[in-house]
Amino acid sequence: MTYPIRPIDESEWPAFAGVLAEGFSWTPHPQQEERWKRQTEFDRTLAVFDGDTMVASTSVHSLTMTVPGARLPVAGVTAVAVLPSHRRRGILSALMRRQLADVRERGESVAALYASEAPIYGRFGYGRAAGLMSFTVARHGGAFAPGAPVDAALRLRVVKPVEARGDYERLFAAVAGSRPGLYDRGAAFWDAVLADEEHDQGGAGVLRSLVAEDDGGVRGYALFRVKGDWDAHGMPDGEVRVQEVFAADPAAYALLWRGILDRDLVTRVVAHGRPVDDPLLALIANPRQLRATWSDELWARLVQVDRALESRAYAAPVDVVMEVSDATCPWNAGRWRLRADTAGAECKQVDEEPDLTLDVAALGSAYLGEGALATMHAAGMVGERTPGAVRALATAMSWEPKPWGGLVF
């Protein structure tokens, strides 16, 4: 059967939200659904229909995202769902192909997403482009290493998040260009970040905040919740749940974490979804106190290989011919010569013999600078015909700091 695919308008939101609620087995509170609706760009939605029934969905956020050395328009793919009754019919494949064609037509060379299920999106050319860490720190193990930065001009201030939104927005805008993966946040995204109704709290109480400031203004902020508790012996057993920490400089960052780790009546600090190279790793005197787990974060997809590779910066010179396979976007398939150095890049289609062979998903994995190519080569996922070609490309595409989006879209 052929299932029509088209954008929806706002009047069709209830059906769209119903597909997502069913696909993700989620029953949102009406206020959460309304925030979700405000984030939706209806001209960038797609829905699949079986007769008059909507059976699948997806949408795109028009993001401005940091990539190595640049800020690019990026298609932030979201709201991908297929009703259980209509799986295994090729609907998702058709939806992804249509969406990627639309992204290309719009002129965006890169798409990115957060994957609810990691195995799905590699089939459509997305590669795992960023990782994240989640960690728990016992309060008694939060001492800093000697040499941790201190600035006597800085001070901490307790603020109500709703009253400091302007400070958060200005600070985040100032630091968003410092790490690949961070993207500009519009008003609807900030509404979600600062949401603090009971159904947003997860049993951990109201949203709380610290700002680090000097006489010149705010240099960093932290958002967190505190789940108070006591053990059977009447001893405090509370838990700080960190939501965000951003700062303009190391001293402000260290002071914010000091304020979190030293909070009274808690025994541990839990932080989910942190960058894999979080500076806290270097600040904590005893790294064994950071009980960390790793997971994937952003996935990236090169929609137009040449434009995407020419739009980012490179850490070292490289001149390689890549034979790229791309089953979903055939315009990317072929041999591409990438010549780049720290001053710029050129990527052109050629007929020359390739130095290496790889799927477009491998390029997506490397695009934001995490450095996955050497690992993929060791796993047999990237082929090398010219000795040293993988190392040269991996070195050139690597970047510091490591990529991290910081907020699921």
C-alpha positions as CSV (number, residue, x, y, z in Angstrom):
1,M,0.0,0.0,0.0
2,T,1.0,3.6,-0.5
3,Y,0.5,5.9,2.5
4,P,0.4,9.6,1.7
5,I,2.8,11.9,3.5
6,R,2.2,15.6,4.0
7,P,2.7,18.5,6.5
8,I,-0.1,19.2,8.9
9,D,-1.6,22.4,10.1
10,E,-2.3,23.5,13.7
11,S,-5.9,22.2,13.6
12,E,-4.5,18.6,13.3
13,W,-2.4,18.9,16.4
14,P,-4.6,16.6,18.5
15,A,-4.1,13.7,16.1
16,F,-0.3,14.5,15.8
17,A,0.0,14.5,19.6
18,G,-2.0,11.3,19.8
19,V,0.5,9.5,17.5
20,L,3.4,10.7,19.6
21,A,1.7,9.7,22.9
22,E,1.0,6.3,21.6
23,G,4.4,5.8,20.0
24,F,6.3,6.9,23.1
25,S,3.9,5.3,25.6
26,W,3.6,8.7,27.3
27,T,0.6,10.5,28.8
28,P,1.7,14.2,29.0
29,H,0.0,16.7,31.3
30,P,-2.0,19.2,29.3
31,Q,0.4,22.0,30.2
32,Q,3.3,19.8,29.0
33,E,1.5,19.1,25.7
34,E,0.9,22.8,25.2
35,R,4.6,23.6,25.7
36,W,5.4,20.9,23.2
37,K,2.9,22.4,20.7
38,R,4.5,25.9,21.1
39,Q,7.9,24.3,20.1
40,T,6.4,22.8,16.9
41,E,7.0,24.3,13.5
42,F,3.9,23.2,11.6
43,D,5.4,23.9,8.2
44,R,8.2,21.5,9.1
45,T,6.0,18.6,10.3
46,L,5.2,15.5,8.3
47,A,2.5,13.0,9.0
48,V,1.6,9.7,7.3
49,F,-2.0,8.8,6.7
50,D,-3.9,5.5,6.3
51,G,-7.1,6.9,4.8
52,D,-8.2,9.6,7.2
53,T,-6.2,8.2,10.1
54,M,-2.8,9.7,11.0
55,V,-0.4,6.8,11.7
56,A,3.1,8.3,11.8
57,S,4.8,11.6,12.4
58,T,8.0,13.6,12.5
59,S,9.0,17.2,12.8
60,V,12.0,19.5,12.5
61,H,13.3,22.3,14.7
62,S,15.1,25.0,12.7
63,L,18.2,25.2,14.8
64,T,21.4,27.2,14.8
65,M,24.0,24.8,16.1
66,T,27.7,25.1,16.9
67,V,30.0,22.8,14.8
68,P,33.8,22.9,14.9
69,G,34.8,26.5,14.2
70,A,31.3,27.6,12.9
71,R,27.6,28.1,13.6
72,L,25.3,26.4,11.1
73,P,21.6,26.1,10.4
74,V,20.8,22.5,11.4
75,A,17.6,20.5,11.0
76,G,16.8,19.3,14.5
77,V,14.7,16.1,13.8
78,T,12.1,15.3,16.5
79,A,8.7,13.7,17.1
80,V,9.4,10.5,15.1
81,A,6.7,7.9,15.8
82,V,4.8,5.2,14.1
83,L,1.6,3.7,15.5
84,P,2.2,0.0,16.7
85,S,-0.6,-1.0,14.3
86,H,1.4,0.2,11.3
87,R,4.9,-1.0,11.9
88,R,6.9,-3.1,9.5
89,R,5.2,-1.6,6.4
90,G,8.1,0.7,5.3
91,I,6.4,3.8,6.7
92,L,9.3,5.0,8.7
93,S,11.7,4.5,5.8
94,A,9.5,6.5,3.5
95,L,9.1,9.2,6.1
96,M,12.8,9.6,6.7
97,R,13.5,9.7,3.0
98,R,10.9,12.4,2.5
99,Q,12.2,14.4,5.4
100,L,15.8,14.3,4.3
101,A,14.8,15.4,0.8
102,D,12.9,18.4,2.3
103,V,15.9,19.3,4.5
104,R,18.1,19.3,1.4
105,E,15.6,21.4,-0.5
106,R,15.6,23.9,2.3
107,G,19.3,24.3,2.0
108,E,20.4,22.7,5.3
109,S,23.4,20.4,5.0
110,V,23.3,18.7,8.4
111,A,20.5,17.1,10.4
112,A,20.7,16.0,14.0
113,L,18.5,14.2,16.5
114,Y,18.2,12.5,19.9
115,A,17.5,8.8,19.4
116,S,14.8,7.3,21.6
117,E,16.2,3.9,20.4
118,A,19.8,3.9,19.3
119,P,19.7,1.1,16.6
120,I,17.0,2.9,14.5
121,Y,18.7,5.9,12.9
122,G,22.0,4.4,11.6
123,R,19.7,2.8,8.9
124,F,19.1,6.3,7.6
125,G,22.6,7.6,7.6
126,Y,22.8,9.1,11.1
127,G,25.9,8.5,13.1
128,R,26.4,8.8,16.9
129,A,28.1,12.2,17.0
130,A,28.3,12.9,20.7
131,G,28.3,11.0,24.0
132,L,27.1,12.0,27.5
133,M,28.0,11.0,31.1
134,S,25.7,10.7,34.0
135,F,27.3,10.6,37.4
136,T,26.7,10.5,41.2
137,V,29.0,12.2,43.7
138,A,28.8,11.4,47.4
139,R,28.9,14.7,49.3
140,H,31.9,13.6,51.3
141,G,33.8,12.9,48.1
142,G,33.3,16.3,46.5
143,A,36.6,17.9,47.6
144,F,38.4,19.8,44.8
145,A,42.0,19.1,43.6
146,P,44.7,21.6,44.5
147,G,44.9,24.4,42.0
148,A,41.1,24.6,41.4
149,P,40.4,28.1,40.1
150,V,39.2,30.8,42.6
151,D,38.3,34.4,41.8
152,A,37.9,36.6,44.9
153,A,35.6,38.9,42.9
154,L,33.0,36.2,42.4
155,R,30.1,35.5,44.7
156,L,27.2,33.0,44.7
157,R,23.6,34.3,44.9
158,V,20.5,32.2,45.4
159,V,17.8,33.2,42.9
160,K,14.4,32.2,41.9
161,P,14.7,30.8,38.4
162,V,11.6,32.6,37.0
163,E,13.2,35.9,38.1
164,A,16.6,35.3,36.6
165,R,15.5,34.0,33.1
166,G,17.1,37.0,31.3
167,D,20.4,36.3,33.0
168,Y,20.3,32.7,31.9
169,E,19.4,33.6,28.4
170,R,22.3,36.1,28.1
171,L,24.8,33.8,29.6
172,F,23.8,30.8,27.5
173,A,23.9,32.9,24.3
174,A,27.5,34.0,25.3
175,V,28.8,30.4,25.7
176,A,26.8,28.5,23.1
177,G,29.5,29.0,20.5
178,S,32.1,27.4,22.7
179,R,31.1,23.7,22.3
180,P,30.0,21.8,19.2
181,G,26.4,20.6,19.6
182,L,25.1,23.5,21.6
183,Y,22.3,25.3,19.8
184,D,20.4,28.5,20.2
185,R,17.3,28.3,22.4
186,G,14.1,30.2,21.5
187,A,11.5,31.3,24.0
188,A,9.6,28.0,23.8
189,F,12.7,26.0,24.6
190,W,13.4,28.3,27.7
191,D,9.8,27.7,28.8
192,A,10.5,24.0,28.9
193,V,13.9,24.4,30.7
194,L,12.3,26.5,33.4
195,A,9.0,24.6,33.7
196,D,8.2,24.0,37.3
197,E,4.7,22.7,37.8
198,E,4.2,19.7,40.0
199,H,4.1,17.4,37.0
200,D,7.5,18.7,35.9
201,Q,9.2,18.1,39.3
202,G,9.4,14.4,39.3
203,G,9.0,14.2,43.1
204,A,12.2,16.3,43.6
205,G,10.7,19.6,44.6
206,V,10.8,23.1,43.0
207,L,13.4,24.2,40.6
208,R,16.3,26.0,42.4
209,S,19.2,28.1,41.1
210,L,22.5,29.6,41.9
211,V,24.2,32.3,39.9
212,A,27.9,33.2,40.1
213,E,28.5,36.9,39.6
214,D,30.8,39.8,40.1
215,D,30.2,43.5,40.0
216,G,30.0,43.3,36.2
217,G,27.1,40.8,36.2
218,V,26.3,37.1,36.0
219,R,29.2,34.8,34.9
220,G,27.4,31.5,35.3
221,Y,24.3,29.7,36.6
222,A,23.1,26.3,37.9
223,L,19.6,24.9,37.8
224,F,18.8,21.9,40.1
225,R,16.2,20.3,42.3
226,V,16.7,18.9,45.8
227,K,14.8,15.7,46.9
228,G,14.8,15.9,50.7
229,D,14.9,12.7,52.7
230,W,15.9,11.2,56.0
231,D,17.1,7.7,56.9
232,A,15.7,5.4,59.6
233,H,18.0,7.0,62.2
234,G,17.0,10.5,61.6
235,M,20.0,11.4,59.5
236,P,19.7,13.6,56.4
237,D,19.7,11.6,53.1
238,G,18.8,14.2,50.5
239,E,19.7,14.3,46.9
240,V,20.6,17.2,44.6
241,R,19.5,16.6,41.0
242,V,21.4,18.8,38.7
243,Q,19.6,20.1,35.6
244,E,22.1,22.6,34.0
245,V,25.4,24.3,34.8
246,F,26.8,26.8,32.4
247,A,29.5,29.4,33.0
248,A,31.6,31.9,31.0
249,D,34.9,31.0,32.7
250,P,36.5,28.2,34.8
251,A,36.4,30.1,38.1
252,A,32.6,30.7,37.8
253,Y,32.1,27.0,36.9
254,A,34.1,25.8,39.9
255,L,32.2,28.1,42.2
256,L,28.8,26.9,41.0
257,W,29.8,23.2,41.5
258,R,31.2,24.1,45.0
259,G,27.8,25.6,45.8
260,I,26.0,22.4,44.6
261,L,28.4,19.9,46.3
262,D,28.4,21.7,49.7
263,R,24.6,21.9,50.1
264,D,23.4,21.0,53.5
265,L,21.2,18.0,54.4
266,V,22.1,16.0,51.2
267,T,24.3,13.0,50.9
268,R,24.8,12.9,47.1
269,V,24.6,14.9,43.9
270,V,23.2,13.3,40.8
271,A,23.9,14.8,37.4
272,H,22.4,13.2,34.2
273,G,23.4,14.1,30.7
274,R,26.7,15.9,31.2
275,P,29.4,16.2,28.5
276,V,32.0,13.4,28.4
277,D,34.8,15.9,29.1
278,D,32.9,17.8,31.8
279,P,35.5,20.0,33.6
280,L,34.2,18.6,36.9
281,L,36.3,15.5,36.0
282,A,39.4,17.6,36.6
283,L,38.1,19.5,39.5
284,I,37.3,16.6,41.8
285,A,40.3,15.6,43.8
286,N,39.4,11.9,43.9
287,P,38.0,10.9,40.5
288,R,36.8,7.6,41.8
289,Q,34.1,9.5,43.7
290,L,32.5,10.3,40.3
291,R,30.4,7.1,39.7
292,A,29.8,7.6,36.0
293,T,27.9,5.9,33.3
294,W,28.1,6.6,29.5
295,S,25.5,6.8,26.8
296,D,25.0,8.3,23.4
297,E,23.7,11.8,23.0
298,L,23.4,13.7,19.6
299,W,23.2,11.8,16.3
300,A,24.3,13.7,13.2
301,R,23.5,13.2,9.5
302,L,25.3,14.8,6.5
303,V,22.5,15.7,4.2
304,Q,24.9,17.3,1.7
305,V,28.3,15.9,2.1
306,D,30.3,18.6,0.3
307,R,28.6,21.6,1.9
308,A,28.7,20.0,5.4
309,L,32.4,19.2,5.2
310,E,33.2,22.6,3.8
311,S,31.3,24.4,6.5
312,R,33.3,23.3,9.5
313,A,36.8,23.9,10.7
314,Y,39.6,21.3,10.9
315,A,42.3,20.7,13.6
316,A,45.0,19.7,11.2
317,P,45.7,19.6,7.4
318,V,44.2,16.7,5.4
319,D,43.9,15.7,1.8
320,V,42.0,12.4,1.2
321,V,39.6,10.9,-1.3
322,M,36.7,9.2,0.4
323,E,34.3,6.7,-1.3
324,V,31.0,7.4,0.5
325,S,28.0,5.1,0.4
326,D,24.6,6.5,1.2
327,A,21.5,4.4,0.6
328,T,19.0,7.0,1.7
329,C,20.4,10.1,0.0
330,P,21.9,8.9,-3.3
331,W,23.2,12.4,-4.2
332,N,25.9,11.9,-1.5
333,A,27.1,8.6,-2.9
334,G,30.4,8.6,-4.7
335,R,34.0,9.7,-4.3
336,W,34.8,13.0,-2.6
337,R,38.1,14.7,-2.3
338,L,38.4,16.6,1.0
339,R,41.3,19.1,1.1
340,A,41.4,21.1,4.4
341,D,43.7,22.8,6.8
342,T,43.2,25.2,9.7
343,A,42.3,28.1,7.2
344,G,39.5,26.4,5.3
345,A,38.2,23.4,3.4
346,E,37.2,22.3,-0.1
347,C,35.2,19.1,-0.9
348,K,34.7,18.1,-4.5
349,Q,33.4,15.0,-6.3
350,V,36.2,13.2,-8.2
351,D,36.9,10.0,-10.2
352,E,40.2,9.3,-8.4
353,E,40.9,6.1,-6.5
354,P,39.8,6.3,-2.9
355,D,42.1,6.5,0.1
356,L,39.3,5.2,2.4
357,T,35.7,3.9,2.1
358,L,32.9,4.6,4.6
359,D,29.2,5.0,5.0
360,V,27.8,8.5,5.4
361,A,26.9,7.5,9.0
362,A,30.6,7.3,9.8
363,L,31.1,10.8,8.6
364,G,28.1,11.9,10.8
365,S,29.8,10.3,13.8
366,A,32.9,12.3,13.2
367,Y,31.3,15.5,12.1
368,L,31.0,17.3,15.4
369,G,34.5,16.4,16.5
370,E,34.1,13.4,18.9
371,G,36.7,11.4,17.0
372,A,34.9,8.2,16.2
373,L,36.7,7.4,12.9
374,A,39.7,5.5,14.3
375,T,37.4,3.4,16.5
376,M,35.2,2.6,13.6
377,H,38.2,1.6,11.5
378,A,39.4,-0.7,14.3
379,A,35.9,-2.2,14.3
380,G,36.0,-2.8,10.5
381,M,33.3,-0.2,9.8
382,V,35.7,2.1,7.9
383,G,37.9,0.8,5.1
384,E,41.4,2.1,4.5
385,R,43.2,1.7,1.1
386,T,46.0,4.2,1.7
387,P,47.9,3.6,4.9
388,G,47.5,6.4,7.3
389,A,44.4,7.9,5.6
390,V,42.0,7.1,8.5
391,R,44.4,8.6,11.0
392,A,44.8,11.7,9.0
393,L,41.1,12.3,8.6
394,A,40.3,11.4,12.2
395,T,43.0,13.9,13.4
396,A,41.7,16.6,11.2
397,M,38.1,16.2,12.2
398,S,38.7,15.9,15.9
399,W,37.9,18.8,18.1
400,E,38.1,20.1,21.7
401,P,35.9,20.5,23.6
402,K,33.9,17.4,22.8
403,P,30.4,17.8,21.3
404,W,27.4,17.9,23.5
405,G,23.9,19.3,22.9
406,G,22.9,19.7,26.5
407,L,19.1,19.7,26.0
408,V,17.0,17.1,24.3
409,F,14.8,18.5,21.5
